[in-house]
Amino acid sequence: MSVYTTVGRDELAAWLQPLGLGELRDYAGIAAGMQNSNYFVTTAAGRFVLTLFESIEPAALDFYLALQDRLARAGLPCPQPLADSQGRRWRGLAGKPAALLSCLPGAALEVPAAQHARAVGSMLARLHLAAADMPGALPNPCGAAWRQRVGAFLLPLVSPDECSLLADELAFQAAQDWSALPRGVIHADLFRDNVLWSAEGQLTGLLDFYFAGEDVWLFDLAVVANDWCRDEAALAALVAGYAAVRPLCPAEHDAWPAVRRAAALRFWLLRLEVRHRPRQGEVVTIKNPDEFCRLLTGFRLAQPALPR
C-alpha cells in the first residue's frame, strides 16, 4: 500500500456521497505495500480504507472485490467493499478506479510465534475452501507465464551472478508439472504485513487481495512459509494448522521443494522488477529483493521437505 495518486479533499468528499457515510472528517495516505494507492478515510460513519488501483483492469478488479465480499460473507476476517445504491463496488476517482472497504482492527506482527503461524495456516486453508468454487476466477497474475516473462526482461539487467542463478531457476521451473496438484483461488501475498492481530493474539484481518487468482493451493502455502517461518517449529505449526482444515495429499508433499523455490522466485522477480523499473509516487515503498535471492539459493541447496 503506497501512494502514487494524490486525491483532493473536495473530490474525495464528492466521491463518497453515493455511499451515504456522512461528512468526510479526515483522510491520510498509507505508506506500506507496493502496488496501489491507499488512504485511511474517516467519515461520520467510521473509519474505512480507500484504494485507488493503479494498473488493474476492470474485469480483474470486479473479481478481486467480489472475492473479498464472498470471503467476508463466509465469516473470514477480510475487508468488505462498500457498494452504492446501484451495486457498484468501485467508481472512478482522480482518474483511477477506486473502492472503499471496511477497516479491520488489529496490527501486524513483526516477529510472530509458532501459534501465530498455526493460526495463519488454518485461516489460509479456510480461505482456499471458501473460494474453491468462485465463479469467474482469474489466473494467478504472477503465475508461471509471468515469471518467465519478467525473468526474461530482467536477465540483461541484473549482475552476472544473479543472471546465472535466474536463468537456471527459470529453466528449472519451466520444466515443472503441477497438473496433479489441487488448485483453486489463492491469496498469493499473505505476508506478515497483510495479517492483523488483536492484542490478545487473535487473527483479526487478512489484507491485500490484489494478487489473488487461480493456481495450485500449495503455492499459496509456500508463499506464507517463506515469509512466516524462519525455523522448523514455525513451519511445522503452519502446516499443521493448514492440514487440520484441508489435509495435504502425497503429490503436494512430493512437489513441495520445487513449489517453495517457485514462491521465492516470484517475490525475488517482483522486487527486482520494482528496482529496475521503478514507479513514481508521493509515498512509495521499495522492498529489498536480496532477501528472496538468498532464500531461493538456500532452497536450491537444501531441498526442504514438507512436515508431516
TILOBA-641074 format. One record per residue (C-alpha): residue number from 0; residue in three letters; x negated, y negated, z negated. Coordinates in nm, 4 decimals. Example, Ala and Ser with C-alpha at 12.3 -4.5 7.8 and 13.67 -1.06 7.14 Angstrom:
TILOBA-641074
0,Ala,-1.2300,0.4500,-0.7800
1,Ser,-1.3670,0.1060,-0.7140
//
This chain:
TILOBA-641074
0,Met,0.0000,0.0000,0.0000
1,Ser,-0.1746,-0.3105,0.1263
2,Val,-0.0520,-0.6469,0.2561
3,Tyr,-0.1072,-0.7013,0.6293
4,Thr,0.2068,-0.9073,0.6921
5,Thr,0.2917,-1.2163,0.4854
6,Val,0.6586,-1.2741,0.4007
7,Gly,0.8017,-1.6168,0.3153
8,Arg,1.0342,-1.6568,0.0186
9,Asp,1.3230,-1.8040,0.2181
10,Glu,1.3116,-1.5367,0.4886
11,Leu,1.2965,-1.2632,0.2236
12,Ala,1.5933,-1.4122,0.0379
13,Ala,1.7939,-1.4172,0.3620
14,Trp,1.6925,-1.0601,0.4447
15,Leu,1.8070,-0.9407,0.1018
16,Gln,2.1549,-1.0932,0.1295
17,Pro,2.3262,-0.7953,0.3052
18,Leu,2.2151,-0.5656,0.0203
19,Gly,2.4174,-0.7590,-0.2378
20,Leu,2.1460,-0.7682,-0.5027
21,Gly,2.1946,-1.1251,-0.6153
22,Glu,1.9354,-1.4004,-0.6396
23,Leu,1.5728,-1.3366,-0.5434
24,Arg,1.3743,-1.4114,-0.8586
25,Asp,1.0188,-1.3091,-0.7736
26,Tyr,0.8039,-1.1072,-0.5345
27,Ala,0.4351,-1.0170,-0.5178
28,Gly,0.2124,-0.8159,-0.2854
29,Ile,0.0820,-0.4734,-0.3866
30,Ala,-0.2875,-0.4176,-0.3197
31,Ala,-0.3090,-0.0343,-0.3274
32,Gly,-0.2953,0.2070,-0.0319
33,Met,-0.3923,0.1638,0.3322
34,Gln,-0.1121,0.1771,0.5903
35,Asn,0.1832,-0.0567,0.5261
36,Ser,0.2560,-0.3950,0.3648
37,Asn,0.4209,-0.3630,0.0246
38,Tyr,0.5703,-0.6028,-0.2282
39,Phe,0.7337,-0.5760,-0.5670
40,Val,1.0648,-0.7620,-0.5402
41,Thr,1.2712,-0.8717,-0.8396
42,Thr,1.6329,-0.9801,-0.7939
43,Ala,1.9266,-1.0333,-1.0282
44,Ala,1.9975,-0.6604,-0.9880
45,Gly,1.6498,-0.5405,-1.0912
46,Arg,1.3082,-0.4558,-0.9518
47,Phe,1.2510,-0.2897,-0.6139
48,Val,0.9715,-0.2128,-0.3674
49,Leu,0.9774,-0.3768,-0.0246
50,Thr,0.7812,-0.2020,0.2511
51,Leu,0.7055,-0.3546,0.5925
52,Phe,0.5994,-0.0830,0.8347
53,Glu,0.3003,-0.1925,1.0374
54,Ser,0.2833,0.0762,1.3056
55,Ile,0.5676,0.3270,1.2570
56,Glu,0.8115,0.3880,1.5416
57,Pro,1.1840,0.3522,1.4601
58,Ala,1.2558,0.7252,1.5085
59,Ala,0.9801,0.8157,1.2642
60,Leu,1.0974,0.5527,1.0180
61,Asp,1.4506,0.6907,1.0296
62,Phe,1.3080,1.0324,0.9389
63,Tyr,1.0888,0.9054,0.6534
64,Leu,1.3712,0.7114,0.4918
65,Ala,1.6233,0.9932,0.5404
66,Leu,1.3741,1.2338,0.3810
67,Gln,1.3329,1.0163,0.0719
68,Asp,1.7095,0.9736,0.0435
69,Arg,1.7570,1.3504,0.0709
70,Leu,1.4954,1.4281,-0.1932
71,Ala,1.6272,1.1637,-0.4329
72,Arg,1.9798,1.3025,-0.3969
73,Ala,1.8388,1.6513,-0.4674
74,Gly,1.7109,1.5270,-0.8019
75,Leu,1.3445,1.4735,-0.7187
76,Pro,1.1886,1.1502,-0.8520
77,Cys,1.1463,0.9826,-0.5137
78,Pro,1.2098,0.6208,-0.4108
79,Gln,1.5599,0.5915,-0.2660
80,Pro,1.6115,0.3471,0.0228
81,Leu,1.8927,0.0979,-0.0143
82,Ala,2.1384,0.0742,0.2747
83,Asp,2.3513,-0.2237,0.3758
84,Ser,2.7269,-0.2094,0.4427
85,Gln,2.6578,-0.0730,0.7918
86,Gly,2.4473,0.2124,0.6566
87,Arg,2.1167,0.0683,0.7817
88,Arg,1.8182,0.1700,0.5709
89,Trp,1.5819,-0.0679,0.7486
90,Arg,1.6023,-0.4023,0.9309
91,Gly,1.3524,-0.6433,1.0851
92,Leu,1.1616,-0.8824,0.8565
93,Ala,0.8679,-1.1066,0.9548
94,Gly,0.8526,-0.9251,1.2877
95,Lys,0.8264,-0.5757,1.1321
96,Pro,1.0740,-0.3036,1.0348
97,Ala,1.1320,-0.3299,0.6597
98,Ala,1.3083,-0.1297,0.3893
99,Leu,1.3871,-0.1881,0.0232
100,Leu,1.3561,0.1092,-0.2097
101,Ser,1.4163,0.1790,-0.5753
102,Cys,1.1195,0.1091,-0.8032
103,Leu,1.0321,0.4102,-1.0158
104,Pro,0.8997,0.3901,-1.3732
105,Gly,0.5610,0.5093,-1.4893
106,Ala,0.1980,0.4715,-1.3921
107,Ala,-0.0593,0.6748,-1.2027
108,Leu,-0.3248,0.8748,-1.3892
109,Glu,-0.6879,0.8245,-1.3011
110,Val,-0.8061,1.1384,-1.4861
111,Pro,-0.5250,1.3970,-1.5012
112,Ala,-0.5468,1.7077,-1.7169
113,Ala,-0.4585,2.0653,-1.6252
114,Gln,-0.0983,2.0242,-1.7442
115,His,-0.0544,1.7358,-1.5023
116,Ala,-0.1871,1.9486,-1.2152
117,Arg,0.0602,2.2233,-1.3050
118,Ala,0.3499,1.9762,-1.3075
119,Val,0.2435,1.8371,-0.9680
120,Gly,0.2220,2.1889,-0.8263
121,Ser,0.5735,2.2684,-0.9432
122,Met,0.7098,1.9411,-0.8037
123,Leu,0.5355,1.9941,-0.4700
124,Ala,0.6994,2.3360,-0.4305
125,Arg,1.0373,2.1838,-0.5202
126,Leu,0.9814,1.9203,-0.2527
127,His,0.8986,2.1843,0.0083
128,Leu,1.2120,2.3852,-0.0676
129,Ala,1.4404,2.0797,-0.0881
130,Ala,1.3274,1.9634,0.2569
131,Ala,1.2979,2.3089,0.4138
132,Asp,1.5969,2.2670,0.6475
133,Met,1.5594,1.8910,0.7011
134,Pro,1.7193,1.8072,1.0372
135,Gly,1.5153,1.6096,1.2871
136,Ala,1.1840,1.6699,1.1126
137,Leu,0.8879,1.5201,1.2976
138,Pro,0.5463,1.6876,1.3318
139,Asn,0.2721,1.6020,1.0846
140,Pro,0.1421,1.2704,1.2288
141,Cys,-0.2123,1.3603,1.1191
142,Gly,-0.1997,1.7263,1.2171
143,Ala,-0.4258,1.9337,1.4400
144,Ala,-0.3848,1.7231,1.7555
145,Trp,-0.4524,1.4006,1.5621
146,Arg,-0.7664,1.5492,1.4033
147,Gln,-0.9096,1.6392,1.7425
148,Arg,-0.8204,1.3026,1.8996
149,Val,-0.9555,1.0861,1.6181
150,Gly,-1.2580,1.3104,1.5787
151,Ala,-1.3459,1.2639,1.9464
152,Phe,-1.3151,0.8858,1.9050
153,Leu,-1.5479,0.8864,1.6026
154,Leu,-1.8201,1.1211,1.7277
155,Pro,-2.0204,0.8498,1.9106
156,Leu,-1.9793,0.6034,1.6216
157,Val,-2.0996,0.7981,1.3184
158,Ser,-2.4547,0.8783,1.2080
159,Pro,-2.6394,1.1747,1.3692
160,Asp,-2.5882,1.3926,1.0599
161,Glu,-2.2200,1.3042,1.0417
162,Cys,-2.1848,1.3669,1.4151
163,Ser,-2.3289,1.7177,1.3826
164,Leu,-2.1036,1.8015,1.0871
165,Leu,-1.7946,1.6539,1.2517
166,Ala,-1.8460,1.8271,1.5865
167,Asp,-1.8972,2.1658,1.4193
168,Glu,-1.5950,2.1286,1.1912
169,Leu,-1.3690,2.0151,1.4751
170,Ala,-1.4673,2.3244,1.6729
171,Phe,-1.4068,2.5478,1.3703
172,Gln,-1.0621,2.4025,1.3018
173,Ala,-0.9614,2.4202,1.6692
174,Ala,-1.0156,2.7964,1.6514
175,Gln,-0.7848,2.8492,1.3510
176,Asp,-0.4436,3.0137,1.3910
177,Trp,-0.1845,2.9030,1.1336
178,Ser,0.1155,3.0570,1.3113
179,Ala,0.1731,3.3201,1.0387
180,Leu,0.1838,3.0673,0.7538
181,Pro,0.5133,2.9425,0.6029
182,Arg,0.5913,2.5894,0.7124
183,Gly,0.8323,2.3013,0.6757
184,Val,0.8267,1.9339,0.5831
185,Ile,0.5195,1.8315,0.3818
186,His,0.4323,1.5124,0.1950
187,Ala,0.0704,1.5209,0.3248
188,Asp,-0.0600,1.2412,0.0983
189,Leu,0.0236,1.3340,-0.2620
190,Phe,-0.2877,1.1859,-0.4190
191,Arg,-0.3115,1.0805,-0.7840
192,Asp,-0.2158,0.7218,-0.6978
193,Asn,0.1060,0.8458,-0.5363
194,Val,0.2370,1.0159,-0.8525
195,Leu,0.3768,0.8295,-1.1542
196,Trp,0.3904,0.9476,-1.5160
197,Ser,0.5630,0.8294,-1.8298
198,Ala,0.3681,0.7535,-2.1466
199,Glu,0.4902,1.0903,-2.2765
200,Gly,0.3329,1.2740,-1.9835
201,Gln,0.6476,1.3385,-1.7776
202,Leu,0.6257,1.3154,-1.3974
203,Thr,0.8486,1.0194,-1.3054
204,Gly,0.7694,0.9375,-0.9439
205,Leu,0.6490,1.0664,-0.6058
206,Leu,0.5480,0.7836,-0.3735
207,Asp,0.4409,0.7039,-0.0149
208,Phe,0.6127,0.9484,0.2197
209,Tyr,0.4912,0.7786,0.5384
210,Phe,0.2531,1.0587,0.6373
211,Ala,0.5226,1.3253,0.5932
212,Gly,0.6020,1.5700,0.8703
213,Glu,0.6396,1.9343,0.9619
214,Asp,0.3319,2.1531,0.9073
215,Val,0.2225,2.4540,0.7032
216,Trp,0.3067,2.4166,0.3346
217,Leu,-0.0375,2.5437,0.2359
218,Phe,-0.1964,2.2353,0.3937
219,Asp,0.0018,2.0162,0.1530
220,Leu,-0.1181,2.2230,-0.1425
221,Ala,-0.4760,2.1832,-0.0184
222,Val,-0.4371,1.8044,0.0090
223,Val,-0.3267,1.7951,-0.3546
224,Ala,-0.6001,2.0341,-0.4697
225,Asn,-0.8709,1.8244,-0.3026
226,Asp,-0.7729,1.5119,-0.4969
227,Trp,-0.6400,1.6503,-0.8260
228,Cys,-0.8633,1.9484,-0.9014
229,Arg,-1.2235,1.8860,-0.9963
230,Asp,-1.2626,2.2183,-1.1806
231,Glu,-1.1281,2.5720,-1.1652
232,Ala,-0.8926,2.5226,-1.4610
233,Ala,-0.7122,2.2376,-1.2863
234,Leu,-0.6909,2.4342,-0.9604
235,Ala,-0.5535,2.7408,-1.1402
236,Ala,-0.2929,2.5227,-1.3133
237,Leu,-0.1899,2.3556,-0.9860
238,Val,-0.1477,2.6861,-0.8045
239,Ala,0.0345,2.8462,-1.0983
240,Gly,0.2816,2.5590,-1.1095
241,Tyr,0.3420,2.5803,-0.7361
242,Ala,0.3695,2.9610,-0.7213
243,Ala,0.6181,2.9666,-1.0099
244,Val,0.8624,2.7872,-0.7783
245,Arg,0.7502,2.9244,-0.4386
246,Pro,0.5265,3.2327,-0.4518
247,Leu,0.2362,3.2314,-0.2074
248,Cys,0.2056,3.5107,0.0499
249,Pro,-0.1075,3.7143,0.1370
250,Ala,-0.1588,3.5229,0.4631
251,Glu,-0.1802,3.1996,0.2650
252,His,-0.4470,3.3449,0.0367
253,Asp,-0.6469,3.4519,0.3432
254,Ala,-0.6162,3.1113,0.5108
255,Trp,-0.6938,2.9007,0.2039
256,Pro,-1.0674,2.8357,0.2634
257,Ala,-1.0098,2.7097,0.6181
258,Val,-0.6982,2.5102,0.5262
259,Arg,-0.8746,2.3421,0.2363
260,Arg,-1.1508,2.2406,0.4782
261,Ala,-0.8874,2.1030,0.7177
262,Ala,-0.7393,1.8907,0.4386
263,Ala,-1.0814,1.7467,0.3539
264,Leu,-1.1484,1.6805,0.7222
265,Arg,-0.8182,1.4984,0.7630
266,Phe,-0.8966,1.2400,0.4949
267,Trp,-1.2599,1.2053,0.5989
268,Leu,-1.1368,1.1201,0.9502
269,Leu,-0.8685,0.8825,0.8224
270,Arg,-1.1159,0.6818,0.6155
271,Leu,-1.3836,0.6894,0.8857
272,Glu,-1.1301,0.5525,1.1318
273,Val,-1.0496,0.2628,0.8972
274,Arg,-1.4230,0.1940,0.8562
275,His,-1.4897,0.1896,1.2318
276,Arg,-1.1570,0.0402,1.3432
277,Pro,-1.0587,-0.1957,1.0560
278,Arg,-0.7281,-0.3796,1.0394
279,Gln,-0.6876,-0.7381,0.9270
280,Gly,-0.4597,-0.8331,0.6404
281,Glu,-0.4115,-1.0598,0.3415
282,Val,-0.4845,-0.7837,0.0881
283,Val,-0.6368,-0.4671,0.2335
284,Thr,-0.7607,-0.1558,0.0548
285,Ile,-1.0503,0.0247,0.2261
286,Lys,-1.1490,0.3588,0.0751
287,Asn,-1.4900,0.5241,0.0997
288,Pro,-1.4938,0.8221,0.3406
289,Asp,-1.8123,0.9685,0.1920
290,Glu,-1.6229,1.1442,-0.0879
291,Phe,-1.4438,1.3653,0.1634
292,Cys,-1.7589,1.4231,0.3658
293,Arg,-1.9221,1.5646,0.0515
294,Leu,-1.6131,1.7689,-0.0301
295,Leu,-1.5989,1.9172,0.3187
296,Thr,-1.9700,2.0017,0.3092
297,Gly,-1.9209,2.1819,-0.0217
298,Phe,-1.6285,2.3851,0.1100
299,Arg,-1.8291,2.4896,0.4158
300,Leu,-2.0981,2.6270,0.1857
301,Ala,-1.8824,2.7839,-0.0868
302,Gln,-1.5573,2.9104,0.0799
303,Pro,-1.3387,2.8649,-0.2332
304,Ala,-1.0716,3.1266,-0.2994
305,Leu,-0.7091,3.0544,-0.3868
306,Pro,-0.6418,3.1513,-0.7527
307,Arg,-0.4017,3.4396,-0.8089
//
